[in-house]
């Protein structure tokens, strides 16, 4: 039986949460956390399908790889993929939300965000005409934690350090 660390459990839980967010936040009403009607009035169905697929398919691949290797060492190619992919996804969040929030955005973006997210729950104060809503903030914090764990695993070479190998009792007996 594989030994699963709490950190690895958190890693997969957060990835699952992020994947659900990417797949459904523009499609399923979640009360004040999202405004599906506003999103669907602004974007066409084809645009939403394309955006959902572009955002969720690579993440689903990363999540599937982590699930397949659950409790096992991650091979180098997988660690490289994860250490490149997750920060790349976060760079999109920075460009879409946090840079405009802290440093300002073009008037058309501010107007678009007001239409799309103005009716959603947010706990941060408005800055530069933009306020990241709660569901996006949770997504971004979860992604940052995933990136931190990914960096840890990248240098640890696996979600769990390999157990020290012990020789068989016969080899130990013959060594004496």
N, C-alpha and C positions, 0 to 999 in steps of 0.2 A: 504494500500500500504506500502511496506517495505521501510524504509529509508536506503540507501546505502551510506556508507562513501567513500570519495575519496581513503582512504587507502585500503579499501576492494576492490574497483575497481582496484587499482594498483596491489593488491595481486592476483586477478584472471587474470588480463591482463598478468602479468609476468609468472604465471603458464601456461597460454595458450601459450605464446611465448616459454617457455621451452619445453612444450609437442610437439609443432610443430618442434622444433629443434631435440628432441630425435627421433621423427618419421621419419624425412625427410632429415636430413643433410648428410646422407650417400647415399641418393637415388636421390635427385633432385639437378641438378647443380645450383649453386648460384653465378655464375661468379667467381671472385677471392676469394670469401669467403670459398669455399670448392673445392675439387678436386675429384669428384665422380669417374672419370676414374682411378685415382691412388688407391682409396679405393677398387674399384671392381677388380683391377688387383692384389691386395695384398691378399684380403680375398675372400673366396668362397661365392656364393650366400646364401648357407645354413648358413654359419657363420654370415653373415650380417643380415639375417632374425632373427636368434636366438639372436644376440646381440641387435637388434632393439626391439624385444619383451621383453627381459629381462630388458632393460633400460626403455622402455616406458609404459609397462602395469602397474607396480606399481605406476608410476607417473600419469597415466591416472585415476587410482582409486582415488588417492589423489585429483586430480583436479575435478573429478566428485563429490566427497564428498563435496568439497568446493562450487561447483556450486549448489548442492542440498540444502546446508545450507546457501546459499547466503542471507545475510541480517538477519540471525537468529543466535542465540547462538550456539556455537559448543559444543557438549557433551564431557565429559571428555575422553571417549575412542577415539574420533576423534582427540582431541587435543594431546593426547599421541601418536597416530599414526603419526601425522604430525611432532611433535617435535622429534620423533625418525627417521622417514623416510627421511626428507629433509636433516638433517645433515649427515645421512649415505650416501646419494647420493653425497653430497659435499665431503665427505672423499674420495670417488672414484676419484673425480676431483683433489683433493690434491695429491693423490698417482700417478695418471696418468700424471699430468701436472706440478703442482707447486713445489712439492718436487724435481723431477728431474731437473726442471728449476733452482731452487735456489741452490740445493746441488749436482747436478750431477746425471747421469744415466749411466747404462751399455751401452757399445758401440752398442749392438744390438738394444736397444731402440732408441738411437740417430739415427741410420741408418734407422730404421723403420719409425720414425717420419719424417725424411728427405724425404723418399719416399711418405708417406701419406700426409704430410702437407707442404713440402718444396715449393710447387708452389702456396700456398695460401697467402692471405694478412695477414700481421702482423704489428703491430705498436710498439711492445715492442722490445727491443734489444735482440739479441741472447745471451744466457748464458748457459754454459756447453753443447753446441751443440744443445740446444733446444730453440725454441721460440714459446710460445702459440700463435696460430693464432687468428685473430680477432673474428671469430664466436664462438670459444671456450671461449675466454675471456668474450665476452658479455654474453654467457650462464652462466659462473661461477659468474659473477657480479650479474646477475639476480637472480641466485640461492641464493647468499648471502643475497640479499635484501629480498627474500621470507623467508629465515631462520630468519632474523631479525623481520619481521612482524609476523611470526609464534611464535617466542618467546614472542613478545608483546601480541598476542592473547592468548597464553598459560596462561599468568599471568592475563590477563584481563578477561579470561573465555569465551570470545566471540568476534567476530569482532566488535560488538557494545555493549557497556555496556547497561544493561537493563534499560529501562525507569523507573523512580520511579513510583511505583503503587500508584494510588490515589483511595481513597474510592469513592463509589457512592455518589451522592448528598444526598440521603436519609440517608446513614450512617453518613455523616458529620452533617446533620441537627439533627439527633437523639443524636449526641454526645454533643450537647450544651444543 
